[in-house]
Amino acid sequence: MKEESERIASLIDSLNHPNKKEIRQAADALISLAPDFPQLAERLNRLLGESPPDKSWPVAYVLAHISSPSSTCLHVLSETLGSKDPDIRWAVGLLLVRLGRSDRAAVELLLDLLKSGTPTQRRMALYCLRDINLKDTAVLRAFLEMLRDLDPLVRVAAVTSLKIRTDVGKDGLDHLLDLFVRDPDSRVRHTAALALGQLGAPTREIRSALEEASRSEDAQLKKAAGAALHLLQKKGPAPSAK
């Protein structure tokens, strides 16, 4: 028992290791050991409250795997979506997606992050909400609102999130068309073109704009518009476009 306790203590110390590979190995080991150490969650919860913000995410990551996450734990995870390290961002993002499918509190934190987070956090929150695949109107409304975000990569994430929403409606299609025609960032325009094709809503205005873009001298825009027209041809009109 003493050896196991020492091993647990060593693994917890490793959550503060500067090497993320060491952190991941320690986290995986603690998660696998947790069923045999019911006191581990309580110990980690105490540690979470004592850790500085930039060091607390590995503790929250383990906690969310081995117990029902507290509001503090969820908050730490949502804040970590702004990490400069993409591997950390996406690992935490995948966890939040899993949690959000059964815990509305995680969804609400992600929705709040769209209003208060950094551009990176807003972008990651959109991708998480997209992958949770909720169909409620609050999430749809949030996606539509983020089409107006000042950061172009956030707008790209919002467009990407909308392209799987068959309930986007005429207003949503009009917003996407406006982005495709007028957005100053080419990445947003290309993504909007593909979203319009994916949604399968060939209104006269949409088809006309895509056909014009398919003759553009901009090779990437021409390619995106051509792909969108091909999708429209395959899908035909969506119910929302009737």
Summary of the structure (lengths in Angstrom):
residues: 242
radius of gyration: 21.8
end to end distance: 68.4
largest distance: 73.6
contacts: 773
relative contact order: 0.06
helix: 77%
strand: 0%
